[in-house]
Amino acid sequence: MTAKDWRPRYLQLAEQLRGQILSGDMPPGTLMPSETELADSSGLSRTSVRNAIRQLREWGLVRAEQGRGTYVRAPRQRVRRRNTERYQWEKDRVLLPEAERRATGGTEHDTGLTVDDLKFHAEYTRVPADAEMAAAFGVEPGTELLRRVYWTTTRSESAPLSVSYSFLPVALIAGNPDLLDAGNEPWPGGTQHQLYTVGIELDRIVDEIRARPPSPDEAELLDIDPGVSVLTVRKTSVDIGERVVEVADVVMPGDRTELVYSNTLTRWPA
């Protein structure tokens, strides 16, 4: 006897369509059947069909185009961030020759892409620390911070893979004026090497991860479909003198980002 499928029928339809997409029966660019056609072929209500299509959008498999219909979308570039390994990898790179640091970066590490596959964007502004940032850095409100906004896109997609909002105390890095100029980005070796040029070595990085709905601006910039959440990582970098030297908020589309953490546990005594 075949076990009864207790999943909602809209989800069963969504899984059926997902299988057709992933198998190549409906390749990228295919116009999906209309709601009426799917309702007739599946025996489901229009509401259930709409829920199935919405589920496909949330899986990142289709996209609706106003006035044209719903199309199978090409696979999006996925990002797999192994943060525990990544931060040590970034620290080890600091001491490498510039040519090696320039050859690859964190995004390439997370995606398997090359420098030539990517386009990089950076904006720098000086801002006074608000109450939240003052508390994070342990400084007085109004302390001057360098606010850096970064994002990277692939050559084949217009939407960024993620957006990072990074803050550094200006007084901490002013000893190297090159660190205050966005024209020097992308910096070979990234933030850890930038800090190294002013004598700062990181001791640890603390990640705080949350999921939330995207703001309208984030949804537009990251090309996030309705119903898809963003993952946010508040990254706090602490140096060997126990100073907080960078606070960064990284915003990532939840439908194409994986965060991987591996922690070695101490063994019990034999």
N, C-alpha and C positions, 0 to 999 in steps of 0.2 A: 504494500500500500504506500503510495506517495504521500509524504508528510505535507500537511496543509501549510501554505505560505501565509503567515499571519502579518506580514508587513503591509502597511497601507498600500492600496492599489496604485496610487500615484507614484509611490517609490518603486514599485515593481515595474511600472512603465518607464520610469527614469532609468532604472538599471538596464532594462531591455535596450533602450535607445543608446545608453552609454556603451553597451557591448557592441552595438553596430558602429559607433564612432571609433572606438578603440581598435576594432578589427579591421577598419579601413573600408567597411561597406558604405559608410558615409564619410568621405574624406573631407579635409578642410575646404571651406568654401561652399559646401553643399547647402542648399536652401532646405530647411527643415519642413516637413509637412505642416499645413496649417492646423490650428486648434480644432477646426471642424473635421478635417481629415483624420487627425489622431483620435478624436472622440469617436468617430464612426468606426475606425479600424480596431480600436481597443475596447469599445463598449463602455467607456468611462464618460463621466460628465465633463463639460468644458472646464469646470473649476478644478477637477482632478488633473486634467491635461495641463492647465496653467501651472499647477503646483509641480508637475513633473518637469516642465520646461524651466521653471524657476530653479529647481534642484540642479538641472544641467548647467544653468548659469553659475550657480554657486560652486559647482565643481570646476568651473572654468572651461567647459567644453563647448559652449555655444555663446553667441552674443546677438542681442536684438538690435536691429538697425531700423530707426524710425521710418515708417512708411514702406519698408521693403520686406520685413519678415525677420525670421531668426535663422542664423547661419552657423554651421559648424566652424569653430575657430581653430586656427593653427595652434599646435601646442605652444604654451608659453614657456619662456626660459625659467627654469626652477633654480632656486638658491638653497644650498644645503650648508648651513653654518655650523661647523664643529667648534664652538666657541672655546672650549677648554683647550683644545689643541691649537686653535687659531691664534690665541693671544701669546702663547709661548713661541709659536712660529714667527709671529711678528717681532717679538723681542729678540729672537735669535738672528733675524735679518738685519737688525740695527747695526751689527758689527761687520756686515758683509761689504765688499767694495760697491761703489755706486752703480756700476754697470749691472751687477747682479740684482741690486735692489730695484733698479729701473725696469728690469726685464719682466717682472710680474708683481702683482699686488694682492690685497685681500679679496677683491671681487673675483679675480681670476682663480684664487685658491678655492673660493666657495662654489664656483660654477664650472670650472674646467675650461673656461674660455681663455683666449689670449688677449694681450694688450691691443692688438689690431682689431679685435672683435668689439671693442668697447668705446664709448664716448663718455667723457667725464665732465661734470659741471661743479663749480665751486663759487660760493658767494661769501664775502667777509664783511661784517659790520661790527662796529664797537657799540656796546650797549651797557647801561648800568645794571648791576645785579638786582633783580627783584627779590622779594622775600624768599621765594623758593630756592633760587640759585644761591643767594647769600647763605642760607642754611646749609645747602649741599656742600658749599666750599668752606664754610666756617669763616666767612668774611662779613664785613658790614654791608648792609643794603646800599646800593649806589656805587659799589666798587666796580671799576671798569673791567668789562669782560670782552673778549673777542668771540663773537658769534659766527660760527662757520656752518654753512649749509652745503651739504654734498649730495649729489646723486649721480648714478651711473646708468646708462642705457646701453643696450646692445645695438649693433649696426642694423639688426633686422627688426627691432621693435622701437616704438617711440616712448613707451612708458618706462620710467625708471624701475630698476630692480628693488630699490629701497631709497629712503631719504634719511639722512642723518643730520641732526642739529647738535653741533658740538660747541662747547663753551670752554674757554681757557682764560685765566686771569692775565690781563695784559702785562701787569708788572712782573709776572713770572717768566714771560717769554721775550720781554722787550730787549733783552741782551742780544738777541739775534733779529735785527729788523726784517730779515727775509721771511720770518715766520708771520709777519703781519700783512703780507702781500699775497692776495689770492692768485696773482699771476704766476706764482711759483708752484701752483698745483697742476697736476697731481705730484705730490712730493715723493721722491723715491724712498721707500721705507716707511711712509705714512707717519702717523702722529708719534709713535714711539721714537722714530728717528728724529723727528722735529724736536721733541723734548730732550733727546740725547745731546743735541747741539747746544743746549743751555745747561748741561750738566745734570739732567734729571733721569733717573732710572726708576722704572716702575717695579713695585713690589707685588701688587695684585690688582685685579680688575673685578669688580662686583657687578653682576648682572641682576636686574630686577625685571621680570617678564610679565606683561599683561596682554590681554586680548580685549579689544573694544571696537565699537563701530568707527569707521573712518569719518573724519570731518568732511564736509563738502569739497574743500580744497584738496584734501588727501585723495578722496575718491576720484576726482578729476585728474590729478597729476599721475597717480599710480594706475589709472584705468581699471578701477575696481568696480565690479558689477554689484547691483543691489543685493543685500543679504550677506556679503562677504565682509568678514572682520579684518582688522589689521592686528598684527603682533607688534608690540612696542617693547624695546629693550632699553631701560635706563642703565647706561654703562658708566660706572664711577671708577676712575683710575686713581690709585693711591701710590705715592712714591715710597722709596725705602726710608724716608724720614717721616712717614705717616701723614703727609700732606695730601689732600685731594687736589689733583693737578688738572684733571679734565672731567667734565660731566657731559655725556652725550646721550641724546634720545634718538634711537634708530627706529624708524617706522617701516614695516614690511607688509606687503600684501599677504593675507593669511592663506590664500588659495594656491600660492606657489612658493612658499617658504617653509623650510624645515630647520628647526633648531635642535642640535644634537649635543648632549653633554655626557661625558664619561668621567666617572670618579672612581679612582682606585680606593678600595676599603682596606683598613688595617686588619690583618689576620688575628684571630684569637690565638692566645698562647698555646703551644703544642702540649 
